[in-house]
Amino acid sequence: MRKLLVTLLVVFSIFLVFAEDATSTSLPSTSVVAVVNGEEITLELLNSEADINGLLVKISEVDQTFFDVLSNTDEGVKLLMRYKRAVLEQIIDKLLIIQFAEKYGQRPSEEEVMAFVDQQISDYLASQGIDEKTFDMYLQYANMGTLEDFKKKLFFNTLVNMSVQNLFNYISKDATVTEEEIKSYYNNNIDAFSTPTTYDLYVLTFNNETQAKAAKDKVISGIDFESVAEEFNLNDFRFQGLAKGETFPSKLWDYIENTITGAILGPVNIDNTYYLVKVVNKVPPQVKALEEVKEEIENELLNNKKSDLWSKFIDEEFEKFKKESDIQIFYNVE
């Protein structure tokens, strides 16, 4: 508890330094740190996104020396201010995305966003079996502000995510895949829809050759594998649907794949481990019919087309929008 109190006191002092260094006066949270196409970004939003307080508390738990340098030296404070400026630039980019979505009529309303945020929190509280009052207490104890602060932070990032999703759906809504494209993809990637040869095996494993040979003699005499395995206390000897390279050394597989069904191999010595093998069944390679994988192929091709449309749209139209935007930044760092 004492360490936590000391940490919080130091973090509080950092905010005092920030306010003094950034503006030479104490700024209210409603102060504007940037304006993007006429839309303001407040110090409150910047503080919430940067979360210097929470960051410093986490650093203090990992490296107290680094924490002391950050919180007690001019260089450390300047580094944190540069970090905060970098966060501001990220906020500007996010706001540009929101505005870009608005240009195409895809910016969600505040009511939509708030309803989504409230539902997410409600679902989380229900899953944890706690109420809002308890959650608010947890947030404050974890140095994450109040529940209201938490909602505000969720609101902005949800607004960004919903704007991106709406815009993506709008841009990619006309993407389609033809039957010819599906067939062509299937034929050109037939190996991806094929299953390899698989084997059902009985495999007895021994640490010495004497036991392995004794086991083989019993099998050849007509005693079944299960009885032999039980006699030698070998529990796991049945293997079904194995493909080459699975479970056993590749050298053993060289023997297995060249053996007919029903044959008994061994003992095969590989690195002083002795294998006695019976090939119970061999299932040849199979190719899935087009109808079995048609939906899978269509979804993959459709997603690829949507991604291509999105990438081209962002590279061309969003970058143009960003360059033409009026951006004013008032939070300067020397």
Wavefront OBJ file of the C-alpha trace (Angstrom):
o trace
v 0.000 0.000 0.000
v 2.822 2.420 0.898
v 4.507 1.772 -2.455
v 1.232 2.422 -4.281
v 0.708 5.718 -2.475
v 4.261 6.826 -3.231
v 3.795 5.914 -6.887
v 0.541 7.828 -7.164
v 2.106 10.892 -5.567
v 4.981 10.850 -8.045
v 2.610 10.349 -10.967
v 0.522 13.263 -9.780
v 3.643 15.430 -9.721
v 4.341 14.429 -13.328
v 0.993 15.810 -14.420
v 1.800 19.084 -12.714
v 5.065 19.269 -14.643
v 3.244 18.408 -17.866
v 0.776 21.197 -17.433
v 3.506 23.697 -16.685
v 5.891 22.652 -19.468
v 3.285 22.289 -22.176
v 1.530 25.592 -21.757
v 3.252 27.558 -18.970
v -0.192 27.699 -17.345
v -2.612 25.192 -15.888
v -4.978 24.006 -18.632
v -8.522 22.733 -18.050
v -9.400 19.368 -19.573
v -11.643 21.105 -22.117
v -8.654 22.948 -23.616
v -8.216 22.293 -27.325
v -4.926 20.629 -28.306
v -5.742 20.233 -32.009
v -8.410 21.031 -34.584
v -9.013 18.696 -37.514
v -11.226 20.043 -40.275
v -13.001 22.192 -37.702
v -13.482 19.327 -35.207
v -11.722 19.830 -31.882
v -9.539 17.399 -29.949
v -9.509 18.227 -26.248
v -6.830 17.757 -23.637
v -9.240 15.414 -21.869
v -9.280 13.032 -24.841
v -5.505 13.245 -25.210
v -4.976 12.481 -21.516
v -7.369 9.554 -21.743
v -5.707 8.023 -24.796
v -2.131 8.611 -23.599
v -2.908 7.420 -20.056
v 0.448 8.608 -18.732
v -0.656 7.930 -15.184
v -1.417 4.267 -15.838
v 1.715 3.904 -17.949
v 3.950 5.187 -15.162
v 2.358 2.950 -12.569
v 3.033 -0.096 -14.793
v 6.626 1.017 -15.401
v 7.191 1.455 -11.663
v 6.119 -2.158 -11.131
v 8.613 -3.422 -13.722
v 11.622 -1.110 -13.365
v 11.766 1.357 -10.489
v 14.973 2.972 -11.780
v 13.463 3.727 -15.173
v 10.369 5.060 -13.424
v 12.522 7.393 -11.311
v 14.324 8.714 -14.410
v 11.040 9.351 -16.202
v 9.380 11.042 -13.265
v 12.259 12.942 -11.651
v 14.345 14.321 -14.524
v 13.711 16.950 -17.191
v 14.785 14.483 -19.877
v 12.299 11.917 -18.613
v 9.438 14.393 -18.565
v 10.305 15.581 -22.081
v 10.312 11.981 -23.287
v 6.834 11.475 -21.866
v 5.696 14.690 -23.516
v 7.031 13.495 -26.868
v 5.154 10.245 -26.312
v 2.014 12.246 -25.618
v 2.538 14.231 -28.821
v 2.868 10.949 -30.752
v -0.419 9.783 -29.223
v -2.016 13.057 -30.320
v -0.936 12.372 -33.892
v -2.555 8.947 -33.654
v -5.763 10.560 -32.408
v -5.661 12.937 -35.369
v -5.358 9.980 -37.753
v -8.295 8.273 -36.041
v -10.403 11.409 -36.259
v -9.542 11.703 -39.945
v -10.834 8.168 -40.448
v -14.072 9.084 -38.677
v -14.450 12.188 -40.840
v -13.582 10.210 -43.951
v -16.393 7.787 -43.123
v -18.708 10.767 -42.639
v -17.841 11.983 -46.142
v -19.427 8.790 -47.475
v -22.333 8.833 -45.046
v -20.864 6.015 -42.962
v -20.097 7.767 -39.672
v -22.210 6.162 -36.930
v -24.362 8.380 -34.755
v -23.437 9.073 -31.138
v -26.552 7.164 -30.098
v -25.435 4.068 -32.021
v -21.960 4.181 -30.513
v -23.165 4.793 -26.969
v -25.705 1.982 -27.237
v -22.944 -0.384 -28.338
v -20.630 0.732 -25.511
v -23.377 0.358 -22.903
v -24.210 -3.112 -24.202
v -20.559 -4.200 -24.121
v -20.173 -3.031 -20.538
v -23.496 -4.577 -19.533
v -22.492 -7.926 -21.050
v -19.115 -7.802 -19.308
v -20.638 -6.982 -15.916
v -23.137 -9.816 -16.323
v -20.360 -12.275 -17.203
v -18.400 -11.210 -14.112
v -21.414 -11.091 -11.832
v -20.802 -7.509 -10.672
v -22.730 -4.235 -10.861
v -21.644 -0.826 -12.163
v -20.818 0.485 -8.695
v -18.417 -2.395 -8.031
v -16.860 -2.053 -11.487
v -16.393 1.674 -10.915
v -14.564 0.873 -7.689
v -12.323 -1.654 -9.462
v -11.441 0.868 -12.167
v -10.462 3.518 -9.658
v -8.451 1.043 -7.612
v -6.597 0.024 -10.800
v -5.867 3.698 -11.463
v -8.033 3.677 -14.622
v -10.321 6.529 -13.638
v -14.049 6.275 -13.085
v -16.605 4.249 -15.001
v -17.582 7.446 -16.788
v -13.949 7.969 -17.851
v -13.831 4.374 -19.045
v -16.986 4.855 -21.113
v -15.580 7.990 -22.737
v -12.438 6.155 -23.782
v -14.467 3.245 -25.095
v -16.747 5.661 -26.913
v -13.974 7.233 -28.982
v -12.306 3.969 -29.951
v -15.659 2.349 -30.682
v -16.526 5.313 -32.889
v -13.289 4.725 -34.811
v -13.859 0.975 -35.161
v -17.492 1.331 -36.225
v -16.541 4.015 -38.751
v -13.906 1.721 -40.266
v -16.293 -1.241 -40.365
v -19.108 0.807 -41.911
v -16.763 2.267 -44.495
v -15.293 -1.147 -45.323
v -18.769 -2.611 -45.827
v -19.745 0.349 -48.003
v -16.668 0.138 -50.233
v -16.692 -3.646 -50.591
v -20.450 -4.181 -50.943
v -20.273 -4.749 -54.706
v -17.496 -7.369 -54.590
v -18.591 -10.644 -56.212
v -17.099 -13.996 -57.174
v -18.061 -15.888 -60.340
v -18.461 -19.640 -60.799
v -15.549 -19.588 -63.248
v -13.286 -17.982 -60.643
v -14.229 -20.637 -58.089
v -13.535 -23.490 -60.523
v -10.251 -21.948 -61.615
v -9.079 -21.552 -58.026
v -10.079 -25.134 -57.247
v -8.194 -26.564 -60.237
v -5.097 -24.455 -59.631
v -4.944 -25.385 -55.944
v -6.104 -28.982 -56.072
v -3.398 -30.100 -53.624
v -4.920 -27.895 -50.944
v -8.146 -29.904 -51.182
v -6.494 -33.317 -51.153
v -5.929 -35.593 -48.188
v -2.690 -37.630 -48.032
v -2.470 -41.389 -47.667
v -3.405 -42.289 -44.095
v -2.599 -45.390 -42.078
v -4.136 -47.363 -39.241
v -1.282 -48.984 -37.338
v -0.419 -51.199 -34.408
v 2.966 -50.152 -33.071
v 4.784 -51.781 -30.149
v 7.819 -49.869 -28.891
v 10.682 -51.412 -26.916
v 13.936 -50.235 -25.359
v 15.830 -53.454 -26.096
v 16.042 -55.835 -29.020
v 15.480 -59.002 -26.980
v 11.997 -57.960 -25.882
v 11.153 -56.723 -29.377
v 12.105 -60.066 -30.959
v 10.206 -61.986 -28.288
v 7.108 -59.897 -29.009
v 7.417 -60.528 -32.745
v 7.688 -64.288 -32.198
v 4.448 -64.202 -30.215
v 2.663 -62.201 -32.945
v 3.878 -64.549 -35.678
v 2.717 -67.524 -33.618
v -0.819 -66.150 -33.828
v -1.161 -64.164 -30.628
v -2.928 -60.858 -31.372
v -1.223 -57.491 -30.877
v -3.539 -56.508 -28.038
v -2.556 -59.548 -25.961
v 1.138 -59.040 -26.680
v 0.886 -55.365 -25.777
v -0.842 -56.256 -22.510
v 1.844 -58.821 -21.681
v 4.595 -56.207 -22.117
v 2.584 -53.462 -20.378
v 2.310 -51.369 -23.546
v -0.929 -49.382 -23.381
v -0.875 -47.042 -26.385
v -0.292 -49.156 -29.462
v -3.280 -48.331 -31.704
v -2.910 -45.402 -34.119
v -5.614 -44.397 -36.595
v -5.572 -42.023 -39.544
v -1.880 -41.146 -39.345
v -0.234 -39.449 -42.318
v 3.434 -39.828 -43.172
v 5.636 -37.824 -40.812
v 3.231 -37.896 -37.875
v 4.066 -39.368 -34.450
v 6.960 -41.592 -35.568
v 10.482 -40.974 -36.984
v 10.736 -40.419 -40.739
v 12.968 -43.488 -41.108
v 10.184 -45.705 -39.748
v 7.743 -44.107 -42.167
v 10.022 -45.092 -45.044
v 9.355 -48.702 -44.076
v 5.640 -48.219 -43.419
v 4.750 -46.567 -46.728
v 6.451 -49.335 -48.697
v 4.625 -52.131 -46.874
v 1.353 -53.782 -47.887
v -1.699 -53.846 -45.644
v -1.553 -56.648 -43.078
v 2.233 -56.920 -43.116
v 4.283 -56.962 -39.927
v 7.490 -54.931 -39.780
v 10.413 -55.172 -37.466
v 11.764 -54.973 -35.061
v 13.114 -51.781 -36.675
v 15.965 -50.181 -34.724
v 15.961 -46.393 -34.803
v 18.278 -44.686 -32.318
v 18.148 -47.727 -29.996
v 14.366 -47.780 -29.952
v 12.828 -50.934 -31.436
v 9.533 -50.727 -33.304
v 7.267 -53.668 -34.111
v 4.625 -52.515 -36.593
v 1.521 -53.953 -38.216
v -0.118 -52.003 -41.046
v -3.813 -52.555 -40.292
v -5.248 -50.356 -43.038
v -4.057 -47.952 -45.699
v -6.377 -45.264 -47.096
v -5.168 -43.803 -50.415
v -5.112 -40.043 -51.121
v -8.504 -38.460 -51.671
v -9.546 -35.220 -53.336
v -12.527 -33.312 -51.972
v -15.196 -32.630 -54.572
v -15.677 -29.042 -55.704
v -19.111 -28.904 -54.085
v -17.574 -29.815 -50.718
v -15.216 -26.844 -50.758
v -17.117 -24.402 -52.947
v -18.317 -22.212 -50.083
v -14.838 -22.146 -48.533
v -13.283 -21.068 -51.844
v -15.968 -18.464 -52.491
v -15.450 -16.915 -49.053
v -11.692 -16.768 -49.500
v -11.908 -15.200 -52.951
v -14.564 -12.745 -51.793
v -12.497 -11.691 -48.787
v -9.466 -11.220 -51.028
v -11.449 -9.026 -53.407
v -12.836 -6.956 -50.556
v -9.352 -6.503 -49.115
v -8.011 -5.414 -52.505
v -10.817 -2.879 -52.939
v -10.236 -1.577 -49.426
v -6.463 -1.272 -49.817
v -6.780 0.577 -53.107
v -9.452 2.881 -51.709
v -7.407 3.754 -48.615
v -4.178 4.208 -50.552
v -5.795 6.529 -53.062
v -8.822 8.247 -51.566
v -7.968 8.404 -47.865
v -4.437 9.638 -48.465
v -5.858 12.330 -50.727
v -8.416 13.283 -48.058
v -5.685 13.432 -45.416
v -3.451 15.685 -47.511
v -6.321 18.069 -48.209
v -7.414 18.233 -44.553
v -6.962 21.336 -42.403
v -5.020 20.201 -39.313
v -3.953 22.594 -36.566
v -1.909 21.328 -33.598
v -1.528 23.423 -30.450
v 0.256 20.855 -28.280
v 3.903 21.501 -29.095
v 6.985 19.826 -27.635
v 10.462 21.324 -27.822
l 1 2 3 4 5 6 7 8 9 10 11 12 13 14 15 16 17 18 19 20 21 22 23 24 25 26 27 28 29 30 31 32 33 34 35 36 37 38 39 40 41 42 43 44 45 46 47 48 49 50 51 52 53 54 55 56 57 58 59 60 61 62 63 64 65 66 67 68 69 70 71 72 73 74 75 76 77 78 79 80 81 82 83 84 85 86 87 88 89 90 91 92 93 94 95 96 97 98 99 100 101 102 103 104 105 106 107 108 109 110 111 112 113 114 115 116 117 118 119 120 121 122 123 124 125 126 127 128 129 130 131 132 133 134 135 136 137 138 139 140 141 142 143 144 145 146 147 148 149 150 151 152 153 154 155 156 157 158 159 160 161 162 163 164 165 166 167 168 169 170 171 172 173 174 175 176 177 178 179 180 181 182 183 184 185 186 187 188 189 190 191 192 193 194 195 196 197 198 199 200 201 202 203 204 205 206 207 208 209 210 211 212 213 214 215 216 217 218 219 220 221 222 223 224 225 226 227 228 229 230 231 232 233 234 235 236 237 238 239 240 241 242 243 244 245 246 247 248 249 250 251 252 253 254 255 256 257 258 259 260 261 262 263 264 265 266 267 268 269 270 271 272 273 274 275 276 277 278 279 280 281 282 283 284 285 286 287 288 289 290 291 292 293 294 295 296 297 298 299 300 301 302 303 304 305 306 307 308 309 310 311 312 313 314 315 316 317 318 319 320 321 322 323 324 325 326 327 328 329 330 331 332 333 334
